[in-house]
């Protein structure tokens, strides 16, 4: 982002197209359900405006947030009451592990993603979860199969877990679905938002990502 933006503007846009809210809830809640480490620390890499950190905090995690974007971080602070670490992931170090490490639409922007994924692996507690959303999972799966379990398998596990825990899958209201459909076909919205809307629609309809 290259210009200041107000939290009120972000919330208004999210009210019209709630894809980030839905994605944050989906990723954080699924990762929380699958986290077997008993570690309640989370790391939000590329924390953006703060929706993912807010959701992680709401389910009981102490979240460390990393984001180099000045203007995004100002909104983040207003939303979460703290300022994220304004650094790149490759500059971050921590002596303690995390139960959840979350990246949404971040990995594809990292110059040396394989090193980033190896670093994630080192930072995760045993039994912890790396929740990662990317535009083309099959491309990243081929590159990082040592570290990443393919999305279709995670999706299968989530369906099985939903049956066991009675936790519902992602269900969209008609209004949410219509808004995401409109955004996914937009010619003017940011590419990242279009891709996220497309992923959410496929996820809700149980289609391959």
N, C-alpha and C positions, 0 to 999 in steps of 0.2 A: 504494500500500500504506500502511495506516494503523497497522500494529503490527509489532513486530520479528518476524523469522523466522530460524531457523537454517539453515545450509547443509545440514545433515543432513536436515532436513525437506523442503527443495527436492529434494534428490537422491532421497529416498525416493518423493516424489510423481512425479518423473521416471521412476523405475524402474517405477512402475505405469503411467504414461501418458507415454511418451517422445516426445511431440510436439515439444517445444522442441529436444531433441537432434537429432531427425530434420530439423526445419526449419532449424536452424543449419547442419548439414552440407550440406543441399541448397542453401541460398542461398550459403554461403561457397564451396563447391566449384564451383558453377556460375559464380559471378561470377569466381572465380580463373581458370577455364578460358577465360572470355570476355574477360578483361582483356588488352588488347593494348598497354597503355601502358608496360610494363616498370617501372611505378611500384609499389613494394612497401609503400606506406603505405596503411592502411585507416582509415576513420572509421565507428565504430559509433554511430549516433544512437538514443538510447533503449535503451541497452545492457542494461537490466534486471538479471537475476541474473548475467549474464556468459557465457552459453553461446555467443553469437555471436562475442564477442571471443576466447574460448578457441579456437574453431574457426578463426577468421581467423589467429590467432597460430600455430596448428598447421600451417598451410599456407604459413608463411613471411612473414607480414605484420607490420609494426610498426603496431599498432593504437591509435588515439586513441579513447577511449570517453567518451560524454556521456550522463548520466542524472541528473535532478534528484531522484530518489527516495532518501531517506535510508536506509530499511531495505533496499531492494534493493541499494544500493551497499555496504552492510556485507557482504552475501553475496557480491557481486561481488568485493570485495577478498579475501575468504577463498578464492575459487575461482581468481582470477587473480594474486594477489600484489601488486595495486596498486589504488588507489581511483580510480574514474572521475571525470571533471570534473563536479562537481555543479551544472551549469548547463543552461539551456534552449538549444536549437539556435540561436535567434535572437541569443543572446549570444555565440556562438562565432565566433572569427575565426582564420585561419591564413594565413600568407604562402606556405606550400607547398601543392601539390596532392596529391590522393589517387588511387590506382589503383582503389580500391573505396570506395564509400560505401554503407552498408547501413542500411536501416530495415525493421523487421518489426513490423507492426501499430502504427505510430507516426504516419504521415502523417495518418490520419483524426482524430487527436486534436489536431493543430496548428491554432491559431486562424486563421492566414493561410497555408494550405498552399501556395498558388501562390508566395508569396515564399520559402517554404522550398525548393521545388523549383528555383526560379531560383538560390537560393544554392548548392544542391547542384551545379547545372550549372557555376557559377563555380568551385567547389572541385575539380571533377573534372579530372584530367589528360586530355590528348588521348588517346583510345582507352581511357579508363577506363570503369568500369561502375557504374551506380547500381542496386543490388539492393534492390527495394522490394516488400514484401508488404502488401496491403491487402484488406479483406473484399470490396469490390466494385470490381474492376479497371476495368470498363467505365465506371463513374462517374468515376473519377480519370483514365482515359484521355481522356475527353471534355473534362475541364477542363485537362489539362496535356499535350495532344498535342504541344506544341512541344518538350517535354523528355522525355516518357516513351514508350517503345516498348511496344506492347500485349503482355500476357503470352503470348497465344497465339503471337505471332511469336517471342518469346524461347524458348518451349517448343519450337517447330519447329526453331529454331536449335540448341537443346540436343540434340535427337534426332539431328540431322545431325552435330553435333560428337561425340556419343557414338559414332557409327559410325566417324568418322574417327580418333578418339583411343582407341577401344576402352574408353571410360569408360562404365560401366553407368548406366542410368537409375535412378530411385528405385525400389528393390525393398524391400518390407516383408516381414518374416517373418510367419507366421500369427499369432503372439502379438502382434506390434506392430500388425498390422492389426485384430485383435480389440479391442485396448486403445483404439486410435484410434476405432474404430466405436462403442465404448461411450461414450467421451468426447464424440464428436460429437453423440450423442443425449441427453446428460446434461441434467437440469433444474436441477442444483445447482452445477455447475462454473462458474468465471468465463467470461463471454462471450468474452473474448479467447482463452482456451484452447479453447473449443468451436469458434470460427471457424478457428483454426489447425489443429485436428484435421480439420475438414471440407475445408480447402484441401489438406492433405497426402494425404487419401484420394482426392480428385479427381485430384491430381497423379499419384499412384501408379497410378491406374486410367486415366490419359490421358483424363480427362473435362474439359470446359470449366470454368474457374474462375469 
